[in-house]
Amino acid sequence: MMKGLLSFGVVGTVVAALCCAGIMTPLLVGLLTVVGLGALTAHLDAVLLPALIGFAVLSFCAYRRLQPRPTPERATPANPERSTP
């Protein structure tokens, strides 16, 4: 589940970054016009920048959850000074 979430976040971040950079903006404008939402093209920056930030945060959170958590050391006969409360 987390790998899928990470993939979704990374792909969304890349697409939003490409649109913000102007590489995919003509394609996005054409797609919105074909679908009948051409009036929304004036507000693309108001949508793309928050989407870029949201996808980047989603990617970061999914990446952090995939990282293994360190386990606390427990007292063993070979290491008696380590103890857990």
N, C-alpha and C positions, 0 to 999 in steps of 0.2 A: 504494500500500500504506500509506504513512504517513498519507494523508488519511483512509483508512478507519479506521486505528488512532486517529487524533485524534478522528474522529466517534464511535467506540465509547467512547473515554474521556470525552468531553464528555457524551454521553447517559447513561453510567453515573454520572458525577458528579452530574448534575442529578437523576436518579431517586433515587440514594442520599441526596442532600441533602433532597429532598422527603420521603422516608420518615423521615429523622432529624428533620425539622421537625414531623412529625406530620400532614402533609397527606395523604400516601398510605398511612399506616400502617393505617387501617381496611381499605383495599382489599387491602393485603398480607396482613393477618390473615385476611380472608375467603378470599382465594385459597389461602393455605396450608391453611386448614380444609377447603376443597372438595377439594383434592388429597389430603388425608389426613395432612398434616404440621402439624396444629394444635398439637402439643406443642412445636414449635420457636418458637412465638410468644413464649414467655417469654425467649428468648435473642436477640431481634431486635437489641438494642443491641450485643450482643457481636459481631454479624455486620455490622451496617450501618456502624458507625464505621470499622472496618478496610477495608470495601469502599469507603467514601467516600474515605479516604486513598489507597487503591490506585488508584482511578479518577482521582483528582486527579494523582497522580504519573505515571500513564500518559499523561494529557493533556499534562502539562508536558513530558515526555520526547518525545512525538510532535511537539509544537509546536516544541521546540528543534531537532529533526532536520529539520524543514521549512524552517527559516530558512537563507538562503543564507550560505555561509561566505565570509569575505573572502579574496581571493587576495593573496599577497605581491607587492609591487611588484618589478619586475625592472629591471636596468640597461638603458637604451636610449641610443642616441646623443644624444637630447635631455636625458637625465637620467643622466649618467655617475656621479654620486656614490652612486646606489643600486646595490648589487651583492648578489648572493646567493652564499653560500659554496658 
